[in-house]
Amino acid sequence: MKTILTLLVALCCFATATIASAQDDGSVLPFPAAPSASIAGPTLQESVHKRRVEPDRLPKGAPNVLIVLIDDAGFGVPDTFGGFAHTPTLSRLANEGISYNRFHTTSICSPTRAALLTGRNHQRVGSGAIAERAVDWDGYTGTMPKTAATVAEVLKNYGYKTSAFGKWHNTPADQTTAMGPFTYWPTGYGFEYFYGFLAGETSQWEPRLIENTTAIEPPHDENYHLTEDMADQGSTWLKKHRAFSPDKPFLMYWAPGGVHGPHHITASWADKYKGKFNQGWDKLREEVFARQKTLGWIPANTELTPRDATMPAWSDIPESERDFQIRLMELYAGFCEHTDAQVGKLVDFLDSSGQRDNTIILYLWGDNGSSAEGQNGSISELLAQNQIPNTIAQQIKSLDELGGLKALGGPLTDNIYHASWAWAGSTPFRSTKLVAAHFGGTRNPLVVSWPKQIKADKTPRSQFYHVNDIVPTLYDVIGIKAPQEVNGFPQDPIDGVSMAASFSDPKAPENKQVQYFDNNGSDGIYKDGWYACTFGPLSPWLNAQPGLDKWDSSKAVWELYDLTKDFSQMHDLAKEYPEKVEEMKKLFLVQAKENNVFPIGAGIWLRIHPEDRIKSPYTSWIFDDTTTRMPEFTAPALGNHNNTVTINLECGTEASGVLYAMGGSGGGLTCYLDKGHLMFEYNLMIIDRSIAKSVEMIAPGTHTIVVETVLKAPKPGAPAEIVLSVDGKEVARTTAKMTVPAAFTASESFDVGIDLGSTVSRDYFERRPFKFDGKIGRVEVSLK
């Protein structure tokens, strides 16, 4: 009996040791706590005290990691590789490291970021569409699951200090309020510190900032710029890291809003490019192409793809509109250079602090290709995304009211350039952001610098890689493995592969055999040098695109390219190799099923069914002046639904200030008092302002103000009648000729008693945030 008991005890000890060993090898995170090194006896005299030592889980000399992700910047933009925008920091890192000319993204922001942070395909981690366009199919929920731990979560468990700066855009749009839940915010994904914004874009002058989970306001300082702030805050965090945890490596994810629209930058940066785009986009594209070849950035046999038939030539642009189009491009180029300069500040600090040598910097020039969402050029970016009909002449007229071309790039516009400039920024490829079929939407330069381990080499790495390869590469070079379980969640498989072999060998064998692409039904599949694709139902550079509800992915026409001979996708071989096309289509469907891509084209669902968009489940609310920074996607739909707003307030003589506002300078609505007069403005993306003003002043005392909005038809964009009353008496009214079909902005908010962020009405811009000088007791809102 004693022998059996001894054996059982031994077996239990062996099993316990085996489990502990398995947990201790990184397959299960968090690691088990280090056992006590002390001995606790019945008395102090019989006890031994010794501090336990947490084991170092990392290989000696584990590198710091800095990931830089630029926004909406295409393959043909940086002059590092033949483009038109001066990028000295990118050039410096490329000269001191290595570069990749066949690196790929997903053609759109949230999906690329999800794949970058998790090492998985974007739909596998619920990110088949941007956060604001999420729908309830598994591949499109806008929620990165905990079964796909981010690189930050994993490295934090190994002892890294982690931080994220800038644009996030991976939190469900209906979970971004001050009440959370915060589970899917950056701090819930392994980043110990976050400073930036949650939405897809924000003003560079008055951004909607978040520090960790707290909303903060930028200073009203004419010298403030968000991207500069990101560099300053990043440098400050690095200094704190050096002071408080110098023995720990760091991971910093630095993803500025630059150079996504709105293209906000001071005239001094834009003026560096005066006259450099007067030749127009067709000629610019030829110039970039020639430089790319001269530099050896693209193969000598690469051909320049033609302009799409639906895109205008520069010669098609009237002389009266060319200065407008040129200035938009000067602003974009200046914004690019300015953003790269801010990256330079971080690199300079790493140099000066002696950390650069063992810091691996991955500088991704773009989360997708250059953006064609400006379509014909715009003073308000969401004009296009709302598909609001307009003309350039109409925009120029509205711009003249703001001071003309000099207002572009400033706080009263949300400007973005003509889609054909984006096409030039995608040289030598044919398409832009939002197109996953062609590399103009998905191919972005990548530079890797790690002086301690990577020898400088100007030979472009031409292995076919994807943004999901970043995470497994980092695990490989750091010397850890992808965990099988994190925080109790079994982990989904990693889809990426390690790029580490190419760090030292530009001719390293290609180890990524298959990669699919999908965005809004624009699809592609790569395998062993072949690429098959179908363009999809959307041309991002066109405004109104009827008939989306008739599109059927099963009837899509597919193209075929031999990438071993055709770098730019110039020659469609589908008719020559129909069997190969069918083989690749079948492979795409296999990948699509495995990665939750079905239904193909889910990204366009909300364009067909806007009623299914993310919105508040409520139809009535009670607010007061503590209600601020309520994101538009969670706020009452005051801009496009029948609604009644009732305000109980107390005011003095000639009262002034905002009662409530939604949106910003690029579009929104606001109700306010101005020297006693009750005012309302419906700002339709700058091109049309509907204003109501009471004739009589509101007398001092307590009042009930009602704003009634009634749409004239139950359809998106319908006109609306807006009536203002005080104590039951109508005092003013106006008609909004058109209401916003989808949303005013991506990041501006609903505020009571103040207009935070960029101001809806230019009339009180100089008095921003124009806080109400009376008392607001109660604001009731009801949707009808």
C-alpha positions in Angstrom: 0.0 0.0 0.0 2.9 2.4 0.9 4.4 1.7 -2.5 1.2 2.6 -4.3 0.8 5.8 -2.3 4.4 6.8 -3.1 3.8 6.2 -6.7 0.7 8.3 -6.8 2.5 11.1 -5.0 5.3 10.9 -7.6 2.8 10.9 -10.5 1.0 13.9 -9.1 4.3 15.8 -8.7 5.3 14.9 -12.2 2.0 16.1 -13.6 2.2 19.3 -11.6 5.8 19.9 -12.9 4.7 19.1 -16.4 1.8 21.6 -16.3 4.1 24.3 -14.7 6.7 23.7 -17.4 4.1 24.0 -20.1 2.8 27.2 -18.6 6.3 28.5 -18.2 7.3 28.1 -21.8 5.0 30.9 -23.1 2.4 28.7 -24.6 0.0 29.9 -21.9 -0.1 33.6 -20.9 0.1 35.1 -18.4 3.0 33.2 -17.0 2.5 31.6 -13.6 3.6 33.7 -10.6 7.0 33.0 -9.3 6.9 30.9 -6.1 7.8 32.3 -2.8 11.5 32.1 -1.9 10.7 32.5 1.8 9.9 29.9 4.4 6.9 30.6 6.6 7.1 28.8 9.9 4.7 29.0 12.9 6.8 31.8 14.4 9.1 34.5 13.1 12.0 32.7 14.7 11.2 29.6 12.7 10.7 31.5 9.4 13.1 32.7 6.6 12.5 35.8 4.6 13.9 36.0 1.0 12.6 38.1 -1.8 11.3 36.1 -4.7 12.8 36.8 -8.1 10.6 37.0 -11.1 12.4 35.2 -13.9 13.4 37.0 -17.1 11.2 35.5 -19.8 13.0 37.2 -22.6 16.2 36.2 -24.4 19.1 38.4 -23.4 19.3 41.6 -25.5 15.7 41.5 -26.7 15.2 44.6 -28.9 13.0 47.6 -28.5 10.2 47.8 -31.1 8.9 50.9 -32.8 6.2 50.4 -35.4 5.3 53.5 -37.4 2.1 53.3 -39.5 1.4 56.2 -41.9 -2.3 56.6 -43.0 -3.6 56.8 -46.6 -0.2 57.1 -48.3 0.5 55.2 -51.5 3.4 53.4 -53.1 4.3 56.4 -55.4 4.3 59.1 -52.8 7.6 59.3 -50.9 10.7 60.6 -52.7 12.7 57.9 -50.9 11.4 55.7 -53.6 10.9 58.1 -56.5 7.7 59.9 -55.4 6.9 63.6 -55.0 6.8 64.1 -51.2 10.1 64.8 -49.4 10.5 62.0 -46.7 14.0 62.4 -45.2 13.3 60.2 -42.2 12.1 57.3 -44.4 15.1 57.8 -46.6 17.5 57.8 -43.6 16.0 54.6 -42.2 16.0 53.0 -45.7 19.7 53.9 -46.2 20.6 52.5 -42.8 18.4 49.4 -43.2 16.4 47.5 -45.8 13.2 48.1 -47.8 10.5 45.9 -49.2 8.8 46.7 -52.6 6.3 43.8 -52.5 4.7 44.4 -49.1 0.9 44.5 -48.8 -1.9 45.9 -46.8 -5.7 45.2 -46.9 -6.6 48.4 -48.9 -8.4 50.0 -45.9 -7.5 51.2 -42.4 -9.2 49.3 -39.6 -8.7 45.9 -41.3 -5.0 46.6 -41.9 -4.5 47.7 -38.3 -6.2 44.6 -37.0 -4.0 42.3 -39.2 -0.9 44.3 -38.2 -1.6 44.0 -34.5 -2.7 40.4 -34.4 -0.8 38.6 -37.2 -4.1 37.2 -38.5 -6.1 37.9 -41.6 -8.5 40.8 -41.1 -11.8 39.0 -41.4 -10.6 36.2 -39.1 -10.4 38.9 -36.4 -13.8 40.5 -37.2 -12.4 43.4 -39.2 -13.6 43.1 -42.7 -14.8 46.7 -42.7 -13.9 49.9 -41.0 -15.3 50.2 -37.4 -18.1 52.6 -38.4 -19.3 50.3 -41.2 -19.4 47.1 -39.0 -22.3 44.7 -39.5 -23.2 41.5 -37.7 -21.5 38.8 -39.7 -18.6 37.3 -37.8 -16.0 38.7 -40.2 -17.3 42.2 -40.0 -18.3 42.9 -36.4 -15.5 45.5 -35.9 -14.4 43.7 -32.8 -11.0 42.0 -32.6 -11.6 38.9 -30.5 -9.7 38.0 -27.4 -8.8 34.7 -29.2 -6.4 36.7 -31.3 -4.2 38.4 -28.7 -2.3 41.5 -30.0 1.4 41.7 -30.2 1.1 44.3 -27.3 -0.7 41.8 -25.1 1.9 39.1 -25.7 5.0 41.3 -25.3 3.6 42.9 -22.2 3.4 39.4 -20.6 7.1 38.9 -21.5 8.1 42.2 -19.7 7.9 44.7 -22.5 6.5 48.2 -21.7 3.9 49.0 -24.3 2.3 52.2 -25.7 0.2 53.3 -28.6 -0.1 56.8 -30.1 -2.3 58.3 -32.7 -5.1 56.7 -34.6 -6.7 53.5 -33.2 -9.9 52.8 -35.3 -10.3 49.2 -33.9 -12.9 49.8 -31.2 -16.6 49.2 -32.1 -18.1 52.6 -33.0 -20.9 52.2 -30.4 -18.4 51.5 -27.6 -16.4 54.7 -27.7 -18.3 56.8 -25.1 -17.0 57.9 -21.7 -19.0 55.0 -20.2 -17.2 52.4 -22.2 -17.1 49.4 -22.1 -13.4 49.7 -22.3 -12.7 46.1 -23.1 -11.9 46.8 -26.7 -10.0 50.1 -26.3 -6.2 50.1 -26.7 -5.7 49.6 -23.0 -7.8 46.5 -23.2 -5.6 45.0 -25.9 -2.3 45.1 -24.1 -1.2 48.7 -24.5 -0.3 50.1 -21.1 -0.5 53.7 -22.3 -2.6 55.2 -25.1 -2.7 58.8 -26.4 -4.6 59.5 -29.5 -8.1 59.2 -31.0 -10.4 56.2 -31.5 -12.2 57.1 -34.8 -11.0 56.9 -38.4 -10.0 60.5 -38.7 -10.0 63.7 -36.7 -9.1 67.4 -37.0 -5.3 68.0 -36.8 -6.1 71.4 -35.1 -8.8 70.3 -32.6 -8.6 66.5 -32.4 -10.9 64.4 -30.3 -8.2 63.1 -28.0 -8.2 60.2 -25.5 -5.6 59.5 -22.9 -6.0 55.9 -21.9 -9.8 56.0 -21.4 -10.2 59.6 -20.5 -11.3 62.3 -23.0 -9.0 65.3 -23.0 -9.1 68.6 -24.9 -6.1 70.0 -26.9 -5.1 73.6 -26.2 -6.7 76.4 -28.3 -3.3 77.3 -29.6 -2.7 78.5 -33.2 0.7 76.6 -33.1 -0.9 73.3 -32.0 -0.9 70.4 -34.5 -1.9 66.8 -33.7 1.0 65.0 -35.4 3.5 67.2 -33.6 1.7 66.5 -30.4 2.0 62.7 -31.1 5.8 63.1 -31.6 6.1 65.1 -28.4 4.0 62.7 -26.3 5.8 59.8 -27.8 9.2 61.3 -26.9 7.9 62.0 -23.3 6.8 58.4 -22.9 10.2 57.2 -24.1 11.8 59.4 -21.5 9.6 58.1 -18.7 10.4 54.6 -19.9 14.1 55.3 -19.6 13.6 56.8 -16.1 11.3 54.1 -14.6 12.1 50.9 -16.4 15.5 51.1 -18.2 16.0 47.4 -17.9 12.8 46.6 -19.9 12.5 46.7 -23.7 9.6 48.7 -25.1 7.0 48.4 -27.8 5.7 51.6 -29.3 3.0 51.7 -31.9 3.0 55.2 -33.5 0.2 55.6 -36.0 -0.6 59.3 -36.6 -3.7 60.6 -38.3 -1.3 61.9 -41.0 -1.8 61.8 -43.9 -5.5 60.8 -43.8 -8.0 63.5 -44.6 -8.7 66.1 -43.6 -5.4 67.4 -45.0 -4.7 69.9 -42.2 -1.3 71.6 -42.4 0.1 75.1 -42.2 0.7 77.0 -45.3 4.5 77.0 -44.7 4.7 73.2 -45.3 2.4 73.3 -48.3 4.2 76.3 -49.9 7.3 74.1 -50.2 5.5 72.5 -53.1 4.4 75.7 -54.9 4.4 75.1 -58.6 5.5 71.4 -58.4 2.1 70.1 -59.5 1.1 72.6 -62.1 1.7 69.9 -64.8 -1.2 67.8 -63.4 -1.6 64.2 -62.4 -0.9 62.5 -65.7 2.5 64.1 -66.2 3.3 63.7 -62.5 2.7 60.0 -62.7 5.1 59.7 -65.6 7.8 61.6 -63.7 7.4 59.4 -60.6 7.5 56.2 -62.8 10.8 57.3 -64.4 12.4 58.0 -61.0 11.2 54.7 -59.6 13.0 52.9 -62.4 16.1 55.1 -62.1 16.4 54.2 -58.4 15.9 50.5 -59.1 12.9 50.5 -56.8 10.8 48.7 -59.4 12.0 46.2 -62.1 13.3 47.7 -65.3 10.6 45.9 -67.3 7.8 47.4 -65.3 5.1 49.0 -67.4 3.0 52.1 -66.4 -0.6 51.1 -66.1 -3.2 53.4 -67.8 -5.7 55.8 -66.1 -9.1 54.3 -65.6 -11.6 55.4 -68.2 -13.8 56.9 -65.5 -11.1 59.1 -64.1 -10.6 62.6 -65.7 -7.4 63.6 -67.4 -5.7 66.8 -66.2 -6.6 68.3 -69.5 -10.3 67.7 -68.6 -10.1 70.1 -65.6 -11.3 73.6 -66.4 -8.7 76.4 -66.0 -10.9 78.1 -63.5 -10.7 75.0 -61.2 -7.0 74.2 -61.6 -5.6 76.4 -58.8 -8.0 74.8 -56.4 -6.9 71.3 -57.4 -3.2 72.2 -57.3 -3.5 73.7 -53.9 -5.2 70.6 -52.5 -2.2 68.5 -53.7 0.3 71.0 -52.3 -1.3 70.6 -48.9 -1.2 66.8 -49.2 2.5 66.8 -50.1 3.3 69.2 -47.3 1.4 67.1 -44.9 3.4 64.0 -45.9 6.7 65.8 -45.4 5.5 67.2 -42.1 4.4 63.8 -40.8 7.7 62.2 -41.8 9.5 65.0 -39.9 7.6 64.0 -36.7 8.8 60.4 -37.1 12.3 61.9 -37.3 11.9 63.4 -33.8 11.3 59.9 -32.4 14.3 58.5 -34.2 16.5 61.4 -33.1 15.6 60.7 -29.5 16.4 57.0 -29.8 19.8 58.1 -31.3 20.5 60.6 -28.6 19.5 58.3 -25.8 21.7 55.4 -27.1 18.7 53.1 -27.8 18.6 53.2 -31.5 21.2 50.4 -32.1 19.0 47.8 -30.5 15.6 49.1 -31.6 13.9 47.5 -34.6 12.0 50.1 -36.4 9.3 49.0 -38.9 8.2 52.0 -40.9 5.1 51.2 -42.9 4.4 53.9 -45.5 0.6 53.5 -45.6 -2.1 51.3 -44.2 -3.5 51.2 -47.7 -2.9 53.1 -51.0 -3.5 56.8 -51.4 -7.2 57.7 -50.8 -9.5 58.5 -53.7 -12.3 59.4 -51.2 -11.9 63.1 -52.1 -13.3 62.1 -55.5 -13.4 65.4 -57.4 -11.6 67.3 -54.7 -13.3 68.5 -51.6 -13.4 71.2 -48.9 -15.3 68.7 -46.7 -14.2 65.1 -46.8 -17.5 63.5 -45.9 -19.3 65.1 -48.8 -18.2 62.1 -50.8 -18.8 59.4 -48.2 -22.4 60.7 -47.9 -22.7 60.8 -51.7 -24.0 64.4 -51.5 -24.2 65.9 -55.1 -22.1 68.9 -55.6 -19.9 70.7 -58.1 -16.4 72.1 -57.8 -17.7 75.6 -58.7 -20.1 75.3 -55.8 -17.3 74.3 -53.4 -15.1 77.1 -54.6 -17.9 79.6 -54.0 -18.3 78.3 -50.4 -14.5 78.4 -50.0 -14.5 82.1 -51.1 -16.8 82.8 -48.1 -14.0 81.4 -45.9 -11.2 83.4 -47.4 -10.4 81.5 -50.6 -7.6 79.1 -51.2 -5.7 80.3 -48.1 -8.5 78.7 -46.0 -7.6 75.2 -47.3 -5.7 73.2 -44.7 -7.1 75.3 -41.9 -9.6 74.7 -39.1 -12.7 75.7 -41.1 -12.2 73.2 -43.8 -11.9 69.4 -44.0 -10.2 69.3 -47.3 -9.0 66.3 -49.3 -7.5 66.2 -52.8 -8.8 65.0 -56.1 -8.9 61.2 -56.6 -6.6 61.5 -59.6 -3.8 62.8 -57.4 -4.3 59.7 -55.3 -3.9 57.7 -58.5 -0.6 59.5 -59.2 0.4 58.5 -55.6 -0.2 54.9 -56.5 2.3 54.8 -59.4 2.9 52.5 -61.2 -0.4 50.7 -60.2 -3.8 51.4 -61.5 -6.1 51.8 -58.5 -6.3 53.4 -55.0 -7.4 52.8 -51.4 -10.6 50.7 -51.2 -9.5 48.5 -54.1 -8.2 45.2 -53.0 -7.9 43.8 -56.5 -5.1 46.0 -57.7 -1.9 46.8 -55.9 -2.5 50.5 -55.9 -4.8 49.8 -53.0 -2.7 47.3 -51.2 1.0 47.6 -51.9 2.9 49.9 -49.6 6.6 50.4 -49.0 8.1 49.0 -45.8 11.4 50.0 -44.3 13.1 48.0 -41.5 16.0 49.4 -39.5 17.8 47.6 -36.7 21.4 48.6 -36.7 22.5 45.9 -34.2 21.2 43.1 -36.4 20.5 44.3 -39.9 23.3 45.4 -42.3 22.3 48.3 -44.5 21.5 47.1 -48.0 19.8 49.1 -50.7 18.7 46.0 -52.6 14.9 46.0 -52.5 13.4 42.9 -50.9 11.0 41.5 -53.4 9.5 38.6 -51.5 5.7 38.8 -51.4 4.7 39.7 -47.9 1.6 41.0 -46.1 0.9 43.1 -43.0 -0.1 40.0 -41.1 3.6 38.9 -41.3 4.8 41.7 -38.9 3.7 39.9 -35.7 5.3 36.5 -36.4 8.4 38.3 -37.6 8.7 40.1 -34.3 8.1 36.9 -32.3 10.8 35.2 -34.4 13.5 37.9 -34.0 12.8 38.4 -30.3 13.0 34.7 -29.7 9.5 33.8 -28.4 6.6 31.8 -29.8 3.0 32.6 -30.4 1.0 31.5 -27.3 -1.7 28.9 -27.5 -3.8 30.5 -24.7 -3.9 34.1 -23.5 -6.0 35.2 -20.4 -7.9 32.0 -20.6 -8.8 32.3 -24.3 -7.5 29.6 -26.7 -5.8 31.4 -29.5 -6.7 31.4 -33.2 -3.9 30.4 -35.6 -1.4 33.0 -36.8 -1.9 33.6 -40.5 1.4 35.5 -41.1 4.9 34.1 -41.7 8.2 35.4 -40.5 10.1 37.7 -42.8 13.3 37.4 -40.7 15.3 35.4 -43.3 15.0 38.3 -45.7 16.6 40.7 -43.2 20.1 39.4 -44.1 19.4 37.9 -47.5 17.6 39.9 -50.2 17.2 36.7 -52.2 15.9 34.6 -49.4 13.4 32.0 -50.7 9.8 33.3 -50.6 7.9 31.6 -47.7 4.5 33.1 -48.2 2.7 30.9 -50.7 -0.9 32.1 -50.4 -2.6 35.3 -49.4 -6.1 36.5 -50.0 -7.4 40.1 -50.3 -11.0 41.4 -49.8 -12.5 44.8 -49.3 -16.1 45.7 -50.3 -16.3 42.8 -52.8 -13.0 43.8 -54.4 -11.1 40.5 -54.1 -7.8 39.0 -54.9 -5.8 35.8 -54.3 -2.0 35.3 -54.5 -0.3 31.9 -54.9 3.3 31.2 -56.0 3.7 34.2 -58.2 0.2 34.2 -59.7 -2.5 36.7 -58.8 -6.2 36.5 -59.6 -8.5 39.3 -58.8 -11.9 41.0 -59.4 -12.4 44.7 -59.1 -15.7 44.7 -57.3 -18.8 46.9 -57.3 -17.2 50.2 -56.2 -15.1 52.7 -57.9 -13.9 54.8 -55.0 -13.3 57.9 -57.2 -16.9 58.1 -58.4 -19.7 59.7 -56.4 -23.2 58.2 -56.9 -23.0 54.5 -57.8 -26.5 53.2 -58.2 -27.3 49.5 -58.6 -25.2 48.1 -55.7 -28.1 46.0 -54.6 -28.0 44.2 -58.0 -24.3 43.3 -57.7 -23.7 39.5 -57.4 -20.2 38.3 -56.4 -20.9 34.9 -58.0 -21.0 36.7 -61.4 -17.8 38.7 -61.0 -15.3 38.8 -63.8 -11.8 37.8 -62.7 -8.4 38.9 -64.0 -5.2 37.0 -63.9 -1.6 38.2 -63.7 1.8 36.5 -63.7 3.6 38.6 -61.1 7.0 37.0 -61.9 7.0 38.9 -65.1 4.4 41.7 -64.5 5.2 43.9 -61.5 2.4 46.4 -62.1 -0.4 44.1 -63.1 -0.4 45.5 -66.7 -1.3 42.3 -68.6 -4.5 40.4 -67.8 -3.9 36.8 -68.8 -7.4 35.5 -67.9 -8.4 34.7 -71.4 -5.1 32.8 -72.1 -5.3 30.7 -68.9 -8.9 30.1 -68.1 -8.1 26.9 -66.1 -5.7 28.8 -63.9 -8.4 31.4 -63.3 -10.8 28.7 -62.1 -8.1 27.2 -59.9 -7.4 30.5 -58.3 -11.1 31.3 -57.8 -11.6 28.0 -56.0 -8.6 28.8 -53.8 -10.1 32.2 -53.0 -13.4 30.6 -51.9 -11.5 28.1 -49.7 -9.6 31.0 -48.0 -12.8 33.1 -47.8 -14.7 30.4 -46.0 -11.8 29.7 -43.6 -11.3 33.4 -42.7 -15.0 34.5 -42.3 -15.1 36.5 -45.5 -18.6 35.3 -46.3 -20.8 36.9 -47.4 -18.5 38.4 -50.0 -19.2 42.1 -50.3 -20.5 42.5 -46.8 -18.7 45.8 -46.6 -21.2 47.4 -49.0 -24.2 46.3 -47.0 -24.7 49.6 -45.3 -24.4 51.5 -48.6 -27.5 49.5 -49.7 -29.1 49.4 -46.3 -28.2 52.5 -44.3 -31.0 51.7 -41.8 -28.8 48.9 -40.5 -25.9 51.2 -39.5 -24.5 51.3 -36.0 -26.7 53.6 -34.0 -28.1 54.1 -30.5 -30.9 51.7 -29.5 -32.7 54.5 -27.7 -35.4 56.9 -29.0 -35.4 59.3 -26.0 -32.8 60.8 -23.8 -32.4 63.2 -20.9 -29.2 65.3 -20.9 -27.7 68.2 -19.0 -24.5 70.3 -19.4 -22.4 67.4 -18.2 -23.1 65.6 -21.5 -20.1 66.2 -23.7 -18.0 64.3 -26.2 -20.8 61.9 -27.1 -19.7 60.3 -30.4 -22.1 60.8 -33.3 -22.6 57.1 -33.7 -24.0 56.8 -30.2 -25.8 60.1 -30.0 -29.4 61.0 -31.1 -29.7 61.1 -34.9 -30.5 64.8 -34.9 -29.2 65.4 -38.4 -31.3 62.9 -40.3 -34.3 61.9 -38.3 -37.5 63.6 -37.1 -36.8 64.8 -33.6 -37.7 67.2 -30.9 -35.2 68.8 -28.5 -36.6 70.5 -25.4 -34.3 72.7 -23.3 -35.0 74.1 -19.9 -32.6 76.9 -19.1 -32.0 80.1 -17.2 -30.2 83.0 -18.8 -29.2 86.6 -18.2 -29.3 89.7 -20.3 -27.9 89.2 -23.9 -27.1 85.6 -23.1 -24.7 83.8 -25.4 -23.3 80.3 -25.9 -24.0 76.9 -27.3 -27.1 75.1 -26.0 -26.2 71.9 -28.0 -24.2 71.0 -31.0 -23.4 67.9 -33.1 -20.5 67.6 -35.6 -17.8 70.1 -36.5 -16.7 72.6 -39.1 -16.9 70.1 -41.9 -20.6 69.4 -41.2 -23.0 69.5 -38.3 -25.8 71.3 -36.5 -25.9 73.7 -33.6 -28.4 75.6 -31.5 -27.1 78.6 -29.6 -27.8 82.0 -28.1 -25.9 85.1 -29.5 -26.4 88.3 -27.5 -29.9 87.2 -26.6 -31.0 86.0 -30.0 -31.8 82.3 -30.4 -29.9 80.8 -33.4 -29.8 77.5 -35.2 -27.5 76.4 -38.0 -27.6 73.2 -40.1 -24.1 73.0 -41.8 -24.3 70.6 -44.7 -20.6 69.9 -45.2 -19.8 73.6 -45.7 -21.4 73.8 -49.1 -24.8 74.9 -47.7 -25.7 76.6 -44.4 -29.3 76.8 -43.2 -29.7 79.4 -40.5 -32.6 80.5 -38.3 -32.4 83.5 -36.0 -35.1 84.9 -33.6 -36.0 88.6 -34.2 -36.5 89.3 -30.6 -34.0 88.8 -27.8 -34.7 86.2 -25.2 -35.5 88.0 -21.9 -33.5 87.2 -18.7 -35.1 84.4 -16.7 -36.1 80.8 -17.1 -37.4 79.5 -20.4 -38.3 76.4 -22.3 -36.9 76.3 -25.8 -38.0 73.7 -28.3 -36.3 72.8 -31.6 -38.5 70.7 -33.8 -37.0 69.0 -36.9 -39.3 67.3 -39.5 -38.0 65.6 -42.6 -40.2 66.2 -45.7 -39.8 62.6 -46.9 -38.8 59.3 -45.3 -35.6 58.8 -47.2 -31.9 59.6 -46.8 -31.0 63.1 -47.6 -34.5 64.5 -47.5 -35.0 68.2 -46.8 -36.1 69.1 -43.3 -38.1 71.9 -41.7 -36.6 73.2 -38.5 -38.8 75.3 -36.1 -37.6 77.1 -33.0 -39.9 78.1 -30.2 -39.5 79.8 -26.9 -42.1 79.2 -24.1 -44.6 77.8 -26.7 -44.2 80.6 -29.2 -42.5 80.1 -32.6 -39.6 82.6 -32.9 -37.7 81.3 -36.0 -37.5 78.6 -38.6 -35.3 77.4 -41.5 -35.3 74.7 -44.1 -32.3 72.4 -44.6 -32.4 71.8 -48.4 -30.8 68.4 -47.8 -30.0 66.5 -44.6 -26.9 64.4 -44.1 -27.6 60.8 -45.4 -25.2 59.0 -43.1 -23.0 61.0 -40.7 -21.6 64.5 -40.3 -18.1 63.4 -39.2 -16.1 60.4 -38.0 -15.0 61.7 -34.7 -16.8 64.9 -33.7 -19.4 64.7 -31.0 -22.7 65.8 -29.5 -22.1 68.4 -26.7 -24.5 70.2 -24.4 -23.7 73.7 -23.3 -20.6 73.9 -25.4 -19.2 73.1 -28.8 -16.0 71.1 -28.3 -13.7 70.2 -31.1 -14.0 72.1 -34.4 -17.0 74.5 -34.3 -20.1 73.7 -36.3 -20.7 77.4 -37.0 -18.0 79.6 -38.4 -19.9 82.5 -36.8 -18.6 81.7 -33.3 -15.2 80.3 -34.3 -13.3 83.1 -32.7 -15.3 82.5 -29.4 -14.8 78.7 -29.3 -15.7 76.6 -27.5 -18.5 79.1 -26.9 -19.7 77.8 -23.5 -23.2 78.9 -22.6 -23.1 81.7 -20.0 -26.4 80.7 -18.4 -27.6 77.5 -16.7 -29.0 74.5 -18.5 -31.2 72.4 -16.3 -32.4 69.7 -18.6 -32.3 68.8 -22.3 -34.9 66.2 -23.5 -34.5 64.6 -26.9 -36.9 62.4 -28.6 -36.8 60.7 -32.0 -40.1 60.2 -33.9 
